[in-house]
Amino acid sequence: MTNFQQTAALVTGASRGLGRALAERLAERGARVVLVARGKGALDEVVEGIRRRGGVAHGLTADLGDKHAVHPLAAAAAELVGPLDLLVHNASELGPTPLRPLLDTACEDLTRVLDVNLVGPFRLSKIIAGSMALRRRGTIVHVSSDASVNAYAGWGAYSISKAALDHLGRLLAVELEEHGVRVFSVDPGEMDTEMHRAALPDADPHTLLDPAAVARTIVRMIESNGVPPGARLEASSFEVAS
Amino acid sequence: VTAAVTLPPARTPERTGPPRLLVVDGSNQTIRDRSLRELPTLLEPGDLLVLNDAATLPASLALTSHDAELRLAGFDGDTAFRDVVFRAVLFRSGSWREPTEERVAAPALGVGERFAAGSLRGRVVAVDSREPRLVTVRFEPTGAALLAALYREGRVIQYSYLTRPLELWDVQNGYAARPWAFEPPSAGLGITFGLLTGLRRRGIELARLSHAAGISSTGSLSLDQRLPFPERYEIPVEAVDAVARARASGRRVIAVGTTVVRALESAARLPDGLRAGEGSATLVLGPGFRRQVVDGILSGLHEQGTSHFSLLESFVDRSLLASANRHAAESGYLQHEFGDVCLVLGSA
């Protein structure tokens, strides 16, 4: 996917943080981008910003934890920018903050986090990847976290959802590879975002990565033909690998 | 001509297994019982399968301004959802369990009359001179706002023969993309991702087009006789190239559903022949229709006397179809949207 001029992309969780930076970078490179977020206000501002800079962007509000939100979302996206070529599952829910031990997490909170971070991406891929497979054209990116491979006390619900999301990506990669559709996961590293502040309010922002820089790296991964199917890449070491 | 044979409908959208597949082969005049899961081995490597990737809209609007249901039946404009005008059919309001035939006493709406379905507002811009239930409507919002309102206020067109109401998840083909269909292009409902993989592994070529499948029934005979209305389609260059390659090398072009036949055969009849791009399918695939592009069709099962059945007569002769239909009835095949399917391969 080296020519983003011909790319219809959808990015979830796109009103702030890494999702916003990814949508902006993709639009800057010429992709037609649908940005998805739960709230309308912040989303509209990001979309307007992209349009002012000459990009093609559309904002759609949806709660990805809701099974009935997916068809309206996928249909509107396909109508606005054409059948999707790139799907970035970036939206995720941290769960209740301040972070707490797993055994202090309410069952409903774990379910909600899994609904948004795991079942949501599954549902969206389920109804979008078939069209990619038929066209032999598509890339699906899962935004992961180092919490998916490391057991950090207090990160329970989020951590579990990201570990499962990694495996969802590997399975989709295996099943979609022969249809010419690529799936891979990215661990973006610790970024200076609202989510990071909610999780670790005392972290020094100077030690954290800029989401815009991480987005540029992820867009290079999407362009690269060298990413193995189902790979789990770390944004911080991708330069060396490529 | 044999008397029409009636098949029972499949009454639930849930499937316990793959649909049964009745293979009607005009090249050797045979009828075989198979399963849709065997489709890859029933086709030859190199055969081209063309699918309609239209997703199904929630095209039924319960009006809050009138005692009526407005069923969107097709695009009347040429730019989907930007400034779109829809052809639509009015029904008396009622529950999904009431057959549409019993809901034809719809209130009349005049030209210029405004209506609302919850928060979605629109206006009647034309009324058919012969059939006042057939109207042309325009909505206030356009583009993404229209889509959002339609998905909020509309629901999927219902079938009274089912045991439960349908939702959007029930009526989408696994490879659907743009929301252009007013009722599901149902020949593809049994084509799972696993089956697509099996077809690829067998060396079957796959191509897609988008065809705005319109409504299948209006509840009245006089209006049904005017179906299908002109339907919008878009054929991508990849499909045009794939068809040209298949035909040049003597491989078969198999359509998944009548909508694909309609799009390809309508486009092939344009002055420039089959080209990539958008168009409006006006071709009626009735008796006497001669196919130019398509060699076979995967389709739902249809009774003799329907327009679907007439279409099949362009692939194989009427006596073979009549035998196939009798066989289907004796063997318990199920018809309608969630029923069994047939693969009709034309005489060479």
Chai-1 contact restraints between the chains, C-beta under 6 A:
chainA,res_idxA,chainB,res_idxB,connection_type,confidence,min_distance_angstrom,max_distance_angstrom,comment,restraint_id
A,H71,B,L168,contact,1.0,0.0,6.0,A-B,restraint_1
A,P72,B,Y151,contact,1.0,0.0,6.0,A-B,restraint_2
A,A75,B,A55,contact,1.0,0.0,6.0,A-B,restraint_3
A,A75,B,P179,contact,1.0,0.0,6.0,A-B,restraint_4
A,A76,B,A144,contact,1.0,0.0,6.0,A-B,restraint_5
A,A76,B,L147,contact,1.0,0.0,6.0,A-B,restraint_6
A,A78,B,A177,contact,1.0,0.0,6.0,A-B,restraint_7
A,A78,B,R178,contact,1.0,0.0,6.0,A-B,restraint_8
A,E79,B,F81,contact,1.0,0.0,6.0,A-B,restraint_9
A,E79,B,R178,contact,1.0,0.0,6.0,A-B,restraint_10
A,E79,B,P179,contact,1.0,0.0,6.0,A-B,restraint_11
A,P83,B,A177,contact,1.0,0.0,6.0,A-B,restraint_12
A,G130,B,G174,contact,1.0,0.0,6.0,A-B,restraint_13
A,G130,B,Y175,contact,1.0,0.0,6.0,A-B,restraint_14
A,G130,B,F193,contact,1.0,0.0,6.0,A-B,restraint_15
A,S131,B,D53,contact,1.0,0.0,6.0,A-B,restraint_16
A,S131,B,Y175,contact,1.0,0.0,6.0,A-B,restraint_17
A,S131,B,A177,contact,1.0,0.0,6.0,A-B,restraint_18
A,L134,B,Y175,contact,1.0,0.0,6.0,A-B,restraint_19
A,L134,B,L206,contact,1.0,0.0,6.0,A-B,restraint_20
A,L134,B,R208,contact,1.0,0.0,6.0,A-B,restraint_21
